Amino acid sequence: MTDTQWPRFYVFKQDSPDFPHLNCGSVHASDGEMALLNARDVFVRRPDCVSLWVAPASRVAEVTVEGLAALESPATSGQEQDYEVFTKSASKGQHARVGKVVANSPADALRKASEAFNSDSWVWMVVPSAVIVASPEDEGPAWFEAAHDRPFRHQSFYRTERLIREIKAGQHDPPGDD
Amino acid sequence: MKADLKPDLASYLLAMADDEMILAHRNSEWTGHAPILEEDIAFTNLAVDEMGHAGLWYRLHADLADEDPETYPDRLVFFREAPFFRNIQMVELLRGDWAFSMLRQYLFDVAESVWLPDLASSSYQPLAETASKIAREEMYHLRHTQAWIRRLGRGTPESHRRLSQALDEIWPYALQLFVPQPAEEELAAEGLVPLKSAARETWLAKVEADFKASDLALPDGGEPPTTDRRAHSEHLVGLLTEMQSVARAYPGVSW
């Protein structure tokens, strides 16, 4: 049987320039560009956002404090590249970006991340910088501004639910109804 | 604005509002039925945006028609009969398959991307302000539909076949977008609206560039099925019956 499910992408959202990118969830998409578009629709319809990143889930590596010792030993060779590092310091909450490391494998990146950013984190996540697809910096308005001036209304703003109950109770008979 | 142009500008805005409203309703039929959850959300958002834009145009229309901008839009949408709608026929066609709906929305988005910047510099300030607000959202719509057209065009033999078939069906209808509206030249001469005939060339060039990236050929020529916005296909009546049913069943209640 063919797997018709599209690959999953992690989504990282930055709410303001003073805050780090936070992992807010994931979307399915055929590729990075579509993932970014989907992420915008799923996660940035209403709230503030200045930058959005997506990365294929298959390229995201993660380790907890308990798992550090079991990390495979670093490869002796391998192309060095930048990894974005995210950590989490509470069981609830989101992975927040803390910085970058240069490493030659995901395991190497996790080890270096755990050494460089160890204050109170208990889980580290690394993503090769090169696989991240980011919202274009020069197109901020098109991506996010529209969401700012759109009013957000809670369900309770509308009378619909009460009205439906009244209609069902026969309080608003339609014209022509006996 | 010259007072005698007011009714013409009002009609022009009603036509734009009706295009967005009917397209939005057709696209909303995908809610719960899109090929994947994320796209269900995205396409529904897009339909809601278009409905919001229709609301803005209806309000401007109401202002010019000396009607109440709060209540008149609902009357126009829910209590008008088909012959009084001024939308082009393309937007009332049945939703078809995913390629059909996506291509229709794409062709509409490109057209809007062409004339919204011009409308944003209209000499009628309320129109200029509304257009510039809408233009920001439309940039994003276009990016979304463009991405889909490229993927359907270059995806699988089936997606390409479906997209080509949709193009054959939609193309003549899309050309109605550029049929001049009554008194358009007078309105344009006052700097109120751009000329649709000029927009057509820019639209064609943009569409052709995207089609190249999607392995699609630009159809040769073609004529719209009608040049009269009062004429509709048989599909509009069915759409209105559904769209208006609740408002008409319980007139006077406030939702």
Interface residues (C-beta under 8 A of the other chain):
Chain A: W6 V27 H28 A29 S30 E33 M34 L37 N38 R40 D41 V42 R45 E139 P141 A142 W143 E145 A146 D149 R150 Y158 R159 T160 L163 I167 H172 P174 P175
Chain B: I36 L37 E38 E39 I41 A42 N45 G52 K133 R136 E137 M139 Y140 R143 H144 A147 R151 A249 Y250 P251 V253 S254 W255
